[in-house]
Amino acid sequence: MKDNFDAIISRNTLFWLLVTNVAVLSPLYEQATLWSIGICAICFVWRVGIYLGKVAAPPKLLVTSLAIGAATTLALVSSEIGLLNALVNLLILGYALKYIEMREQRDVKAIVLVGYFLIALTLLDQQGMLNTLHLLAVVVINTGILISVYQDKSNKFANLGFSVKLVLHSLPLAILLFIVFPRLGPLWMVPNMKSATTGLSDEMSFGDINKLTRSAELAFRVGFDNPDGTTLGPANQDLYWRTLVMENYDGKTWRQDPSIKNIQRQAYFQKTQRDKAVITGQNRKIEYVVISEPSHQKWLYGLDEAFSDNSQIVELPDYRLYSLRPVDQRMSYRVTSYPDNVMELTLKDNTKKLNLALPPNSNLKTQALADKFAQDYPEPQARMNAMMNYFAEQAYYYTLSPPTVGEQQIDDFLFENRAGFCAHYASALVFMARASGLPARMVTGYQGGEYNPQAGYYSIYQYMAHAWTEVWLEGQGWQRFDPTAMIAPQRILDGFDATFDSQSSYLQDSPFSALRMKQYPWLNDLRQQLSSLDYYWSVWVLGFDEDRKQQVLSKLLGEVTSSKIALMMIFSFIIIALVIGYYAGLFTQNTLQDPLNKRYQLVCQRLAKRGIPRPQGQAPQDYANDVVARLSDKHPRLAADFNALSQAFMALKYQPLTPEQSQQQQQQFMRLYRKLRLRLLRS
């Protein structure tokens, strides 16, 4: 078909351009600057005015001025919003400005092409199941616009239906390529989005984790791969998800040591891999898959001493997992943990010195208490047990709204306020252990998880953020001590909800959170079923790596070889081509028969079975008169409907009609055809 680039754009195309403009740009609102959103809104309102015939197309000087101003503004703010965000905004503005100044069909094709690029860019950041379905609908509309350029129809949904068929025909090929095509690494590094980070920070003050307890956002999900095929993980009190280790304390804030930060910066060029544990009868192994939500940070989650074979993950010396790239989209990775493994049996001198350091002249009352513990309990394990029991024996309280503390934070907490949450108790225990001569450090992460029995996985939310203490003991390495278990044991044994009211914590700022359904059993079941769909999407689509691909191919082909894969692809291509050819009508023998004739003949055949045959060559009007004469007495409604059908048929076949008249007659014919077909079939 020859392109008619200079043709005027039809109103059908203009209508769907209005729809797709909003559909394409709406998912990118988080990346768009206020300046970009303002220009897009102006262009859209102006285009609506053009569609309604209220305003004329803007002068090219105005469009050019907007383009220059927008590009200049983006150049000035690109360092603040990030290179990728700047490029996305540039494409958004180009789409909007081209949209407002389009006059001919060649402009429509350019807009459709840019629309596909924007859809692809959206998929870089939004890959959830609902987001993908939404973008698939946008692809259908965008394709329908392209179709309308070549075959315009007065019915607004005619081209859209054809677009749906094209997309459906392409799905089998897309699925085939998704399964068999090799998973290749990126050919280039995607620039940083400069998006707001979520979750834990590499610095922690007393109030930081308290902020996360007011967040109902999902942090990550975990599915356990047990040898017996079950999906239950360890008990809740053993679900300590290590995320960050902090060893520097200035009296107010805990921070990562500069040495580990330097290792993190060099991780992309010099990967550090810890020696895996030796598997013995006493050394258990836990295997699981973690699906991390976008946090725009690099730290990951694992139990105890965790290892991962993922090439994009580094195993740091402080027994954490670290991503080489910020987690800007859902990330799936496999982990193996060894809960019985000893972490750092031999402590280096510089590490020991670092984890014994205290700020000078800081919290003298706490230091005096630690000295007393050291004198009364010279054996390290007994000393730590005594410190832990101290929190249980004294009148301490666990609360998410603790009183404020002064310059001597630990002293104020231990001897004055006596109320706090995990960060307070963990900080106090680290300080006391160091003051008594035991190397200790702060660990932050998440504790617990909500089990979904529908799909067999755990959901860990931001409000489950937690802090605990690790103390190095001779012959035992780093050991976990959590004073929260002494103050609020139900928080560790049964989870956050067993201790705190959800309405006054993580649901207080989330009025529309799905977690509000927890208190209603049947709604909670529905919530978990919907979450299960999203989990399966994350596992089998977003997390479809080489391992899962090999599992699927092994089930289909047995032993996976290149020749079997090639034969499978050839066979699949043939099947897909045959199906498409069938729907395109390539295998239909009577390709010249008009669908209108076929439907009319079908009704005539069913009337013939009732004893009213149509003689060969009889005109439709004459046959209609015969039917009316034969049926008007006993079946007057049937006779009237067939007469009306015949009139619509003759009008469509032989009369000159306007597009509006043709559409009306077509609708009338189809309505009567369906009615008569069913009535004659039942008779």
C-alpha positions as CSV (number, residue, x, y, z in Angstrom):
1,M,0.0,0.0,0.0
2,K,1.4,3.4,-1.0
3,D,1.9,5.9,1.7
4,N,-0.1,9.1,1.4
5,F,2.0,11.3,3.7
6,D,0.2,14.6,2.8
7,A,-3.3,13.3,3.5
8,I,-5.5,15.1,6.1
9,I,-5.8,13.3,9.5
10,S,-9.2,11.8,10.0
11,R,-11.3,12.5,13.1
12,N,-11.2,8.9,14.0
13,T,-7.4,9.1,14.2
14,L,-7.5,12.4,16.1
15,F,-9.9,10.9,18.7
16,W,-7.6,7.9,19.5
17,L,-4.5,10.2,19.5
18,L,-6.2,12.1,22.4
19,V,-6.7,8.8,24.3
20,T,-3.2,7.4,23.7
21,N,-1.6,10.7,24.6
22,V,-2.8,10.4,28.1
23,A,-2.3,6.6,28.3
24,V,1.4,6.9,27.1
25,L,2.4,9.8,29.3
26,S,0.5,9.0,32.5
27,P,2.8,6.2,33.7
28,L,5.8,8.6,33.4
29,Y,4.6,11.2,35.8
30,E,7.2,10.3,38.4
31,Q,10.0,11.0,36.0
32,A,8.5,14.1,34.5
33,T,9.5,17.5,35.9
34,L,6.8,20.1,36.6
35,W,7.9,22.0,33.6
36,S,7.4,19.0,31.4
37,I,4.0,18.2,32.9
38,G,2.9,21.8,32.3
39,I,3.9,21.8,28.6
40,C,2.2,18.4,28.1
41,A,-1.0,19.7,29.7
42,I,-1.0,22.8,27.5
43,C,-0.4,20.7,24.4
44,F,-3.2,18.3,25.3
45,V,-5.8,21.0,26.1
46,W,-4.9,22.8,22.9
47,R,-5.3,19.6,20.9
48,V,-8.7,19.0,22.5
49,G,-9.7,22.5,21.3
50,I,-8.5,21.7,17.8
51,Y,-10.5,18.4,17.8
52,L,-13.6,20.3,18.9
53,G,-13.0,23.0,16.3
54,K,-12.6,25.8,18.9
55,V,-9.0,26.8,18.1
56,A,-6.6,26.6,15.2
57,A,-3.2,24.8,15.2
58,P,-0.5,26.9,17.0
59,P,2.0,28.8,15.0
60,K,5.4,27.1,14.4
61,L,7.2,30.0,16.2
62,L,5.3,29.2,19.4
63,V,6.1,25.5,19.2
64,T,9.8,26.3,18.4
65,S,10.0,28.7,21.4
66,L,8.5,26.1,23.7
67,A,11.0,23.5,22.5
68,I,14.0,25.7,22.9
69,G,12.9,26.8,26.4
70,A,12.2,23.2,27.5
71,A,15.6,21.9,26.2
72,T,17.4,24.8,28.0
73,T,15.6,24.1,31.2
74,L,16.4,20.4,31.0
75,A,20.1,21.1,30.4
76,L,20.1,23.2,33.6
77,V,18.5,20.6,35.8
78,S,19.9,17.4,34.3
79,S,22.5,17.1,37.0
80,E,19.8,17.2,39.7
81,I,17.3,14.8,38.1
82,G,19.8,12.4,36.6
83,L,20.8,11.7,33.0
84,L,18.2,9.1,32.3
85,N,15.4,11.2,33.7
86,A,16.6,14.1,31.6
87,L,16.5,11.9,28.5
88,V,13.0,10.7,29.4
89,N,11.8,14.3,29.8
90,L,13.3,15.3,26.5
91,L,11.5,12.5,24.8
92,I,8.2,13.4,26.6
93,L,8.5,17.0,25.5
94,G,9.3,15.9,21.9
95,Y,6.2,13.7,21.9
96,A,4.0,16.5,23.3
97,L,5.3,19.2,21.0
98,K,5.1,17.0,17.9
99,Y,1.6,16.1,19.0
100,I,0.4,19.7,19.1
101,E,1.9,20.7,15.7
102,M,0.9,17.7,13.7
103,R,-1.1,18.5,10.5
104,E,-0.6,15.5,8.2
105,Q,-0.5,11.7,8.3
106,R,3.3,11.7,8.3
107,D,3.2,13.5,11.6
108,V,0.9,10.8,13.0
109,K,3.4,8.1,12.1
110,A,6.2,10.0,13.9
111,I,4.1,10.3,17.0
112,V,3.2,6.6,17.0
113,L,6.9,5.7,16.7
114,V,7.8,7.9,19.6
115,G,4.9,6.4,21.6
116,Y,6.5,3.0,21.3
117,F,9.8,4.3,22.6
118,L,8.0,5.9,25.6
119,I,6.3,2.6,26.3
120,A,9.6,0.8,26.2
121,L,11.1,3.4,28.6
122,T,8.2,2.9,31.0
123,L,9.0,-0.8,31.1
124,L,12.5,0.0,32.4
125,D,11.0,1.2,35.6
126,Q,7.5,-0.3,35.9
127,Q,7.4,-4.1,35.3
128,G,4.6,-5.2,37.6
129,M,1.8,-7.3,36.3
130,L,-0.8,-4.5,36.3
131,N,1.7,-2.1,34.8
132,T,2.4,-4.5,32.0
133,L,-1.2,-5.1,31.3
134,H,-1.8,-1.3,31.2
135,L,1.1,-0.8,28.7
136,L,-0.2,-3.7,26.6
137,A,-3.5,-1.8,26.3
138,V,-1.5,1.3,25.3
139,V,0.3,-0.7,22.6
140,V,-3.1,-1.8,21.3
141,I,-4.3,1.8,21.1
142,N,-1.0,3.0,19.6
143,T,-1.1,0.3,16.9
144,G,-4.8,1.1,16.2
145,I,-3.8,4.7,15.4
146,L,-1.2,3.4,12.9
147,I,-3.8,1.2,11.3
148,S,-6.3,4.1,11.0
149,V,-3.7,5.9,8.9
150,Y,-4.1,3.2,6.2
151,Q,-7.7,2.2,6.5
152,D,-9.9,4.8,8.2
153,K,-13.3,3.7,9.2
154,S,-16.2,5.7,10.7
155,N,-16.6,3.3,13.5
156,K,-14.1,4.3,16.2
157,F,-13.6,0.8,17.5
158,A,-13.1,-1.0,14.1
159,N,-9.4,-0.2,13.9
160,L,-9.0,-1.0,17.6
161,G,-10.4,-4.5,17.0
162,F,-8.0,-5.1,14.2
163,S,-5.1,-3.9,16.5
164,V,-6.2,-6.4,19.2
165,K,-6.0,-9.2,16.6
166,L,-2.5,-8.2,15.5
167,V,-1.3,-8.1,19.1
168,L,-2.8,-11.5,19.9
169,H,-1.2,-12.9,16.8
170,S,2.2,-11.7,17.9
171,L,1.9,-13.1,21.4
172,P,2.8,-16.8,20.5
173,L,6.0,-15.6,18.8
174,A,6.8,-13.3,21.8
175,I,6.3,-16.2,24.2
176,L,8.4,-18.5,22.1
177,L,11.3,-16.0,21.9
178,F,10.9,-15.3,25.7
179,I,11.4,-19.0,26.5
180,V,14.2,-20.0,24.1
181,F,16.2,-16.7,23.5
182,P,19.4,-16.5,25.5
183,R,19.5,-14.2,28.5
184,L,22.1,-11.6,27.4
185,G,23.7,-9.0,29.7
186,P,23.1,-5.4,29.0
187,L,25.1,-3.9,26.1
188,W,25.4,-0.6,28.0
189,M,25.0,0.8,31.5
190,V,21.7,2.5,32.0
191,P,22.2,5.9,33.7
192,N,20.9,6.5,37.2
193,M,17.3,7.6,37.5
194,K,18.0,9.7,40.6
195,S,14.8,8.4,42.2
196,A,14.0,8.8,45.8
197,T,15.5,6.0,47.9
198,T,13.3,3.8,50.1
199,G,14.0,1.5,53.0
200,L,17.1,1.4,55.3
201,S,19.9,4.0,55.1
202,D,23.6,3.5,55.6
203,E,23.3,5.8,58.6
204,M,21.1,5.2,61.6
205,S,20.0,7.5,64.4
206,F,17.5,6.7,67.1
207,G,14.5,7.9,65.1
208,D,15.3,6.4,61.7
209,I,13.8,2.9,62.0
210,N,10.8,4.5,63.8
211,K,10.0,6.3,60.5
212,L,9.9,3.0,58.6
213,T,7.4,1.5,61.1
214,R,4.9,3.9,59.7
215,S,5.4,2.5,56.1
216,A,3.2,-0.3,54.7
217,E,5.3,-0.6,51.5
218,L,6.6,-4.0,50.5
219,A,10.4,-4.3,50.9
220,F,10.9,-7.8,49.4
221,R,9.5,-11.3,49.1
222,V,11.1,-14.6,49.7
223,G,10.2,-18.1,48.5
224,F,12.0,-21.1,50.2
225,D,13.2,-24.1,48.2
226,N,13.1,-26.9,50.7
227,P,14.4,-30.4,49.8
228,D,11.1,-32.0,50.7
229,G,9.2,-29.6,48.4
230,T,7.6,-27.6,51.2
231,T,7.6,-23.8,51.2
232,L,7.7,-23.0,54.9
233,G,10.9,-21.2,56.0
234,P,12.5,-21.0,59.4
235,A,10.5,-19.9,62.5
236,N,9.8,-16.2,62.8
237,Q,12.4,-15.8,65.5
238,D,15.1,-17.0,63.1
239,L,14.1,-14.6,60.2
240,Y,16.8,-12.0,60.6
241,W,17.3,-10.4,57.2
242,R,20.8,-8.8,57.3
243,T,21.0,-5.6,55.2
244,L,23.6,-3.2,56.7
245,V,26.4,-3.4,59.2
246,M,27.5,-0.2,61.1
247,E,30.6,0.0,63.1
248,N,31.3,3.8,63.5
249,Y,29.5,5.6,66.3
250,D,30.0,9.3,67.1
251,G,27.6,9.5,70.1
252,K,24.5,10.2,67.9
253,T,24.7,8.3,64.7
254,W,25.8,4.9,63.6
255,R,27.6,4.7,60.2
256,Q,29.3,2.3,57.9
257,D,33.1,2.3,58.2
258,P,34.9,4.1,55.4
259,S,36.8,0.8,54.6
260,I,33.7,-1.1,53.8
261,K,32.4,1.8,51.8
262,N,35.6,1.8,49.8
263,I,35.1,-2.0,49.1
264,Q,31.6,-1.2,47.9
265,R,32.8,1.5,45.5
266,Q,35.4,-0.9,44.0
267,A,33.1,-3.8,43.9
268,Y,32.3,-3.5,40.2
269,F,36.0,-3.8,39.3
270,Q,37.2,-6.0,42.1
271,K,34.6,-8.5,43.2
272,T,35.1,-9.9,46.6
273,Q,33.8,-13.5,47.2
274,R,33.7,-15.1,50.6
275,D,34.7,-18.8,50.9
276,K,31.6,-20.9,51.1
277,A,30.9,-22.9,54.2
278,V,31.9,-26.6,54.3
279,I,28.8,-28.6,54.4
280,T,28.8,-31.1,57.3
281,G,26.1,-32.9,59.2
282,Q,26.0,-30.0,61.7
283,N,26.0,-27.3,59.0
284,R,22.5,-26.7,57.6
285,K,21.9,-25.2,54.2
286,I,18.8,-23.0,53.4
287,E,18.0,-22.1,49.8
288,Y,15.6,-19.5,48.8
289,V,14.7,-16.8,46.1
290,V,14.5,-13.2,47.1
291,I,12.5,-10.7,44.9
292,S,13.5,-7.2,46.0
293,E,11.2,-4.2,45.3
294,P,12.8,-1.1,43.8
295,S,14.7,0.7,46.6
296,H,17.2,2.7,44.3
297,Q,19.9,1.5,46.6
298,K,22.5,-1.3,46.3
299,W,22.2,-3.3,49.5
300,L,20.3,-6.6,49.4
301,Y,18.9,-9.1,51.9
302,G,19.9,-12.5,53.2
303,L,19.8,-14.7,56.3
304,D,22.9,-15.3,58.4
305,E,25.9,-16.0,56.2
306,A,24.4,-15.7,52.7
307,F,25.9,-16.5,49.3
308,S,24.6,-15.9,45.8
309,D,25.8,-17.1,42.4
310,N,24.3,-14.0,40.7
311,S,27.0,-12.3,38.6
312,Q,25.5,-8.9,39.6
313,I,25.9,-9.5,43.4
314,V,29.0,-9.2,45.5
315,E,29.5,-11.0,48.9
316,L,31.1,-8.4,51.2
317,P,33.5,-9.2,54.1
318,D,30.9,-8.1,56.7
319,Y,28.7,-11.0,55.5
320,R,26.2,-8.9,53.5
321,L,25.0,-9.1,49.9
322,Y,25.6,-6.1,47.7
323,S,24.3,-5.3,44.2
324,L,26.6,-3.8,41.6
325,R,23.8,-1.6,40.3
326,P,21.1,0.3,42.2
327,V,17.9,-1.8,42.5
328,D,15.8,0.5,40.3
329,Q,13.4,-2.3,39.3
330,R,12.3,-5.6,40.8
331,M,15.3,-7.8,41.2
332,S,15.2,-11.6,41.6
333,Y,18.2,-13.5,42.9
334,R,18.9,-16.9,44.5
335,V,20.5,-17.2,47.9
336,T,22.0,-20.0,49.9
337,S,22.5,-19.4,53.7
338,Y,24.3,-21.4,56.3
339,P,22.8,-20.6,59.7
340,D,25.3,-22.7,61.6
341,N,28.4,-21.3,60.0
342,V,30.8,-19.3,62.1
343,M,31.3,-15.8,60.9
344,E,34.9,-14.6,61.2
345,L,36.4,-17.1,63.6
346,T,39.6,-15.0,63.7
347,L,39.3,-11.3,64.2
348,K,41.8,-9.0,62.6
349,D,43.5,-6.4,64.8
350,N,42.1,-3.4,62.8
351,T,38.6,-4.9,62.9
352,K,38.9,-5.5,66.6
353,K,40.1,-2.0,67.2
354,L,37.2,-0.5,65.1
355,N,34.6,-2.5,67.0
356,L,35.9,-1.5,70.4
357,A,36.0,2.2,69.7
358,L,33.8,4.6,71.7
359,P,33.4,8.4,71.5
360,P,35.5,10.2,74.2
361,N,33.8,11.3,77.3
362,S,30.5,9.7,76.1
363,N,27.8,8.2,78.3
364,L,29.9,7.8,81.4
365,K,27.1,6.2,83.4
366,T,26.8,3.4,80.8
367,Q,30.5,2.9,80.8
368,A,30.5,2.5,84.6
369,L,27.6,-0.1,84.3
370,A,29.7,-1.9,81.6
371,D,32.8,-2.0,83.9
372,K,30.7,-3.6,86.6
373,F,29.5,-6.3,84.2
374,A,33.1,-6.9,83.2
375,Q,34.1,-7.3,86.9
376,D,31.2,-9.5,87.8
377,Y,31.3,-11.6,84.7
378,P,34.9,-12.1,83.4
379,E,33.8,-14.8,80.9
380,P,32.4,-13.1,77.7
381,Q,29.4,-15.4,77.1
382,A,28.3,-15.1,80.7
383,R,28.8,-11.3,80.5
384,M,26.6,-11.0,77.4
385,N,23.9,-13.2,79.0
386,A,23.9,-10.9,82.1
387,M,23.6,-7.8,79.9
388,M,20.7,-9.3,78.0
389,N,19.0,-10.3,81.3
390,Y,19.5,-6.8,82.6
391,F,17.0,-5.5,80.1
392,A,14.4,-8.1,81.1
393,E,14.9,-7.6,84.9
394,Q,14.8,-3.8,84.9
395,A,11.7,-1.7,84.2
396,Y,12.2,-1.0,80.5
397,Y,9.4,-0.6,77.9
398,Y,9.2,-1.2,74.2
399,T,7.4,1.7,72.4
400,L,7.3,3.3,68.9
401,S,7.0,6.8,70.5
402,P,9.9,7.1,72.9
403,P,10.8,10.3,74.8
404,T,13.5,12.5,73.4
405,V,17.1,12.1,74.5
406,G,19.9,14.6,75.1
407,E,23.5,14.7,74.2
408,Q,24.3,11.6,76.2
409,Q,21.9,9.5,74.4
410,I,22.6,6.1,75.9
411,D,22.7,7.4,79.4
412,D,19.4,9.2,79.0
413,F,17.8,6.1,77.5
414,L,19.1,3.6,80.1
415,F,18.8,5.6,83.3
416,E,16.1,8.2,82.6
417,N,13.6,7.4,79.9
418,R,13.8,3.6,80.0
419,A,11.5,3.4,77.0
420,G,12.5,2.9,73.3
421,F,12.4,0.5,70.4
422,C,14.9,-1.7,68.7
423,A,17.4,1.0,67.7
424,H,17.6,2.2,71.3
425,Y,18.2,-1.2,72.8
426,A,20.6,-2.4,70.2
427,S,22.7,0.8,70.5
428,A,22.8,0.5,74.2
429,L,23.9,-3.1,74.1
430,V,26.7,-2.4,71.5
431,F,27.9,0.5,73.7
432,M,27.9,-1.7,76.8
433,A,29.7,-4.6,75.1
434,R,32.4,-2.3,73.7
435,A,32.8,-0.6,77.1
436,S,33.2,-4.0,78.7
437,G,36.0,-5.0,76.3
438,L,34.0,-7.0,73.8
439,P,34.0,-6.1,70.0
440,A,30.5,-5.3,69.0
441,R,28.7,-3.7,66.0
442,M,25.2,-2.6,64.9
443,V,23.3,-4.6,62.3
444,T,20.1,-3.3,60.6
445,G,17.7,-5.2,58.4
446,Y,14.3,-6.7,58.7
447,Q,12.9,-9.2,61.2
448,G,10.1,-11.7,60.5
449,G,7.8,-12.0,57.5
450,E,4.1,-12.6,56.5
451,Y,3.6,-16.1,55.1
452,N,1.2,-16.4,52.1
453,P,-0.1,-20.0,52.1
454,Q,-1.8,-19.4,48.7
455,A,1.6,-19.3,46.9
456,G,4.0,-20.3,49.6
457,Y,6.2,-17.3,50.0
458,Y,7.0,-14.6,52.7
459,S,6.3,-10.9,52.3
460,I,8.6,-8.5,54.2
461,Y,7.3,-5.0,54.6
462,Q,9.1,-1.8,55.6
463,Y,7.5,-1.7,59.0
464,M,9.4,-4.9,59.8
465,A,12.7,-3.0,59.8
466,H,14.7,-3.9,62.8
467,A,18.1,-3.4,64.5
468,W,20.1,-5.8,66.5
469,T,23.6,-6.4,67.9
470,E,26.5,-8.6,66.9
471,V,29.2,-9.4,69.4
472,W,32.5,-11.2,68.6
473,L,33.3,-14.0,71.0
474,E,36.4,-16.0,71.1
475,G,36.0,-19.4,69.3
476,Q,32.4,-18.5,68.2
477,G,32.9,-15.5,65.9
478,W,30.2,-12.9,65.5
479,Q,27.1,-13.9,67.5
480,R,23.7,-12.2,67.3
481,F,22.2,-10.7,70.4
482,D,18.8,-9.0,70.2
483,P,17.7,-7.2,73.4
484,T,14.3,-6.6,71.8
485,A,13.6,-10.3,72.5
486,M,14.1,-9.6,76.2
487,I,11.8,-6.5,76.3
488,A,9.1,-7.5,73.8
489,P,9.5,-11.3,73.1
490,Q,6.2,-11.4,71.1
491,R,7.7,-9.0,68.6
492,I,10.4,-11.6,67.7
493,L,8.4,-14.7,68.2
494,D,5.1,-13.8,66.4
495,G,6.0,-10.6,64.5
496,F,5.3,-6.9,64.5
497,D,1.5,-7.2,64.6
498,A,1.7,-9.3,67.8
499,T,3.1,-6.3,69.7
500,F,1.8,-3.1,68.0
501,D,-1.5,-1.9,66.7
502,S,-1.4,-1.6,62.9
503,Q,-3.8,1.3,62.9
504,S,-1.5,3.5,65.0
505,S,1.7,2.4,63.2
506,Y,2.2,1.3,59.6
507,L,-1.4,1.9,58.5
508,Q,-1.7,5.4,60.0
509,D,-0.3,7.1,56.9
510,S,-1.6,4.5,54.5
511,P,-5.4,4.9,54.3
512,F,-5.7,2.8,51.1
513,S,-3.2,0.0,51.9
514,A,-4.3,-3.5,51.1
515,L,-3.0,-4.5,54.5
516,R,-6.1,-3.1,56.1
517,M,-7.9,-6.2,54.8
518,K,-6.0,-8.3,57.4
519,Q,-8.7,-8.0,60.0
520,Y,-11.4,-9.4,57.7
521,P,-10.6,-13.1,57.0
522,W,-12.3,-13.4,53.5
523,L,-10.9,-10.0,52.4
524,N,-7.5,-11.1,53.6
525,D,-7.8,-14.3,51.6
526,L,-8.6,-12.2,48.5
527,R,-5.6,-9.9,49.2
528,Q,-3.3,-12.9,49.4
529,Q,-4.7,-14.5,46.2
530,L,-4.1,-11.2,44.3
531,S,-0.6,-10.9,45.8
532,S,0.0,-14.5,44.7
533,L,-0.7,-13.6,41.1
534,D,1.9,-10.7,41.3
535,Y,4.4,-13.1,43.0
536,Y,4.0,-15.7,40.2
537,W,4.5,-12.9,37.7
538,S,7.7,-11.8,39.5
539,V,9.0,-15.4,39.6
540,W,8.2,-16.7,36.2
541,V,8.4,-13.5,34.1
542,L,10.6,-10.9,35.8
543,G,12.8,-13.7,37.4
544,F,12.9,-15.9,34.3
545,D,16.7,-16.4,34.3
546,E,18.9,-19.0,32.6
547,D,18.2,-21.5,35.4
548,R,14.4,-21.3,35.1
549,K,14.7,-21.4,31.3
550,Q,16.7,-24.6,31.5
551,Q,14.0,-26.1,33.8
552,V,11.2,-25.3,31.4
553,L,13.1,-26.6,28.4
554,S,14.1,-29.8,30.2
555,K,10.4,-30.5,30.9
556,L,9.6,-29.9,27.2
557,L,12.5,-31.5,25.5
558,G,14.2,-33.8,28.1
559,E,17.9,-33.4,27.5
560,V,18.4,-29.8,26.2
561,T,20.6,-29.6,23.1
562,S,21.0,-26.9,20.5
563,S,19.5,-29.2,17.8
564,K,16.4,-29.8,19.8
565,I,16.0,-26.1,20.5
566,A,16.4,-25.3,16.7
567,L,13.8,-28.0,15.8
568,M,11.4,-26.6,18.4
569,M,11.8,-23.1,17.1
570,I,11.2,-24.2,13.5
571,F,8.2,-26.3,14.4
572,S,6.8,-23.4,16.4
573,F,7.3,-20.9,13.6
574,I,5.5,-23.2,11.2
575,I,2.5,-23.6,13.6
576,I,2.4,-19.8,14.2
577,A,2.5,-19.1,10.5
578,L,-0.3,-21.5,9.8
579,V,-2.5,-20.0,12.5
580,I,-1.9,-16.5,11.2
581,G,-2.5,-17.6,7.7
582,Y,-5.8,-19.3,8.7
583,Y,-7.1,-16.1,10.4
584,A,-5.9,-14.0,7.4
585,G,-8.1,-16.2,5.2
586,L,-5.3,-17.7,3.1
587,F,-6.8,-21.2,3.4
588,T,-10.4,-20.3,2.8
589,Q,-11.6,-21.7,-0.5
590,N,-14.5,-19.2,-1.1
591,T,-12.4,-16.1,-0.5
592,L,-14.6,-14.0,-2.9
593,Q,-17.9,-14.5,-1.0
594,D,-19.1,-11.4,0.7
595,P,-19.7,-11.8,4.5
596,L,-23.0,-10.0,4.0
597,N,-24.1,-12.6,1.4
598,K,-23.0,-15.4,3.6
599,R,-25.2,-14.2,6.5
600,Y,-28.2,-13.6,4.2
601,Q,-27.8,-17.0,2.6
602,L,-27.7,-18.7,6.1
603,V,-31.0,-17.2,7.1
604,C,-32.5,-18.2,3.7
605,Q,-31.3,-21.8,4.2
606,R,-32.9,-22.0,7.6
607,L,-36.2,-20.7,6.1
608,A,-35.9,-23.4,3.4
609,K,-35.8,-26.0,6.2
610,R,-39.2,-24.6,7.4
611,G,-40.6,-25.2,3.9
612,I,-40.1,-21.8,2.3
613,P,-37.2,-22.4,-0.2
614,R,-35.8,-19.6,-2.3
615,P,-35.8,-20.4,-6.0
616,Q,-32.5,-19.9,-7.8
617,G,-32.3,-16.4,-9.2
618,Q,-35.2,-15.0,-7.2
619,A,-34.7,-11.4,-6.2
620,P,-34.4,-10.6,-2.4
621,Q,-37.6,-8.5,-2.5
622,D,-39.7,-11.2,-4.2
623,Y,-38.5,-13.8,-1.7
624,A,-39.3,-11.4,1.2
625,N,-42.8,-11.0,-0.2
626,D,-43.2,-14.9,-0.3
627,V,-42.0,-15.2,3.3
628,V,-44.3,-12.5,4.5
629,A,-47.2,-14.1,2.7
630,R,-46.5,-17.6,4.1
631,L,-45.7,-16.6,7.7
632,S,-47.8,-13.4,8.4
633,D,-50.7,-15.4,9.8
634,K,-49.0,-17.7,12.2
635,H,-45.7,-16.0,12.8
636,P,-46.2,-12.3,12.0
637,R,-43.1,-11.1,14.1
638,L,-40.8,-13.5,12.2
639,A,-42.2,-12.3,8.9
640,A,-41.7,-8.7,9.8
641,D,-38.1,-9.2,11.0
642,F,-37.1,-11.1,7.8
643,N,-38.7,-8.3,5.7
644,A,-36.7,-5.7,7.6
645,L,-33.5,-7.8,7.2
646,S,-34.1,-8.0,3.4
647,Q,-34.6,-4.2,3.2
648,A,-31.3,-3.6,5.1
649,F,-29.5,-6.2,2.8
650,M,-30.7,-4.6,-0.4
651,A,-29.8,-1.1,0.9
652,L,-26.3,-2.2,1.7
653,K,-25.8,-4.1,-1.6
654,Y,-27.5,-1.8,-4.1
655,Q,-28.1,1.7,-2.8
656,P,-25.6,4.6,-2.6
657,L,-25.2,5.3,1.1
658,T,-23.2,7.8,3.2
659,P,-20.8,6.4,5.8
660,E,-23.3,7.2,8.6
661,Q,-26.2,5.6,6.6
662,S,-24.0,2.5,5.9
663,Q,-23.1,2.1,9.6
664,Q,-26.8,2.4,10.6
665,Q,-27.9,-0.2,8.0
666,Q,-25.0,-2.5,9.0
667,Q,-26.0,-2.3,12.6
668,Q,-29.7,-3.0,11.7
669,F,-28.8,-6.0,9.6
670,M,-26.5,-7.5,12.2
671,R,-29.2,-7.1,14.9
672,L,-31.8,-8.8,12.8
673,Y,-29.4,-11.5,11.6
674,R,-28.6,-12.5,15.2
675,K,-32.2,-12.5,16.2
676,L,-33.4,-14.5,13.2
677,R,-30.6,-17.0,13.3
678,L,-31.4,-17.9,16.9
679,R,-35.1,-18.0,16.4
680,L,-34.9,-20.2,13.3
681,L,-32.4,-22.5,15.0
682,R,-34.8,-23.1,17.9
683,S,-37.8,-23.7,15.7
